[in-house]
């Protein structure tokens, strides 16, 4: 049994807590901590069977019964909490991004060099059933050499401007998942990035220093060319699609819907809209990534999403930001590693 402590009991922390306590048989959440712990959240955690609830995460770090921590707190805490956990000999699952600064991520990399701790980054889309099917087709050689990858990723509605101000911007908050996905599907690192973007949805997003609509072209080291399109507002739901085209064929996946039913009448053909929210769309992937993390600990094998996998999308996001700012392609070699 792997004993886990969760640091950060916001929305994603609660998702992981419930997933573990109801669906991961070989793991148990012994404690949860949040500096803004409310009585309601504490009662909810205890109703799941979580025995200890704190407002100080260091109680989890110091607890010798706890084998691993899930870091689900704000991004600015990810690196320092990771370093404290590694120093205490805890395995770490850290939500993305580890940090917005590659130098800080390298501190985590260096700390792991002399440690037996497992470290996994929360890029949950790698565990989604649709994207796994695409990856399987690519890995089996059914598509041949990968030539073009297209990713569409559009949110149903934008986050509040207050969140955007601290998010790191669309490329480090939203597109970062797509940067990870093209690395996952191509099996290659990025070589060069060109980003184009605009504010087409909400002036408040511009006032917060960000954009809400973007298209990014990425040249990969293995020669593949990738195109990502993002929007903060897709009025018909959470739009998540992918296509990989290669020398032998093409594989593509569409949106998950409440059902696959289509109604055909004289007036037209109708189907369900895509699922509205990311928790609906990706809830199983959140469960599966934690199962994978626990298995890595139990079987003493590498995690499926390493700290290196956490570093590269951040570098790609920084390259995209620089490209947008300067209106030119940016080589990844320009971004510190």
C-alpha positions, 0 to 999 in steps of 0.5 A: 500500500502506497500512503499518499499526502495531498498538498493543495485541496482546490479543484484538482486536489479534490479530484485526485483525492476522490480518485485515489480513495475510490478507485486506486486499490493499492494507494491510500490518502493519509493526509491532506493540507491546504493553507486555506483549508475550510471546515467544509473541505475538511469535512469532505476529506474526512468523509472520504476516509482521509484521517488527517487534515492540515493547514500546514503542508510541512506536517505531510512532508515530515510524516514518516508514514507517508510515502508520496506527495501529490502537489496540487497547490499554486504553481509558485509553490511547486518547486519549493515543495518538490525540493522539500519532499525529495529531501525528505525522501518522498516520491512526488507527483506534481501538477503542471507546470513544475515552474515557469522558470527552467532554472527552477525546474533544473533545481528539481532535476539536480535534486533527483540525481542523488535520490531514489524518489520517483517524480511524475508530472501531471500531464494527464492527457497522455492517459486519455483513451483517445490520445492513447489510441493515436499514440498506439497507432503511431508506435505500431508503425501503422502511420509510417513516418510522422509528417504532420500533427494537428492539435485543436484545443479550445476551452468552452469559456475563458478563466477570470482575468484575475487567474490569467494575471498569474497563469503565466499566459496562454502558452504556459497555462493552456497550450502547455498541454498541447506542447506535451501532446505533440512531444508524446505523439511524435516521440521527438523534441521541438526544434523551432516554434512560431506563434501568432495570437490575438485578443478576439474574445475579451478585452479584459484578457488583453488588459491582463497581459495575455491573448485568447486566440492562438495558432502555433507552428512547431518544427520537431527535431525528427522533421515532423511539422505540428500545428496547434490552434487554441481558443479560450472560448468555444461556444459549443463545448470543450473542443479537443481533437488530434490528427497525425498524418504520415507516410503510410496513413493518418489517424485522428480522434474527435471530441468525446460526447455524452453519446454518439447518437446521431439523429437524421431527418429531412431537416438535417443530421444532428448529434450531441455537442462535445462535453462542456468541461475538462473534468468531464472530458478527462476525468478517467485520465486523472485516475489513470495517471495516478494509477501509473504513478503508484505502479512506478513506486510499487514496481520501482520503474520510471514514471511515464511522465518524467521531470524532463517531460515537465521541463520541455513544454515550459521551454516551448511555452517560453519560446512561443511567448518570445515568438509572439513578442518579436514576430519571428520563429524562435529556436528552442536552443534560444531558451535556456535548458 
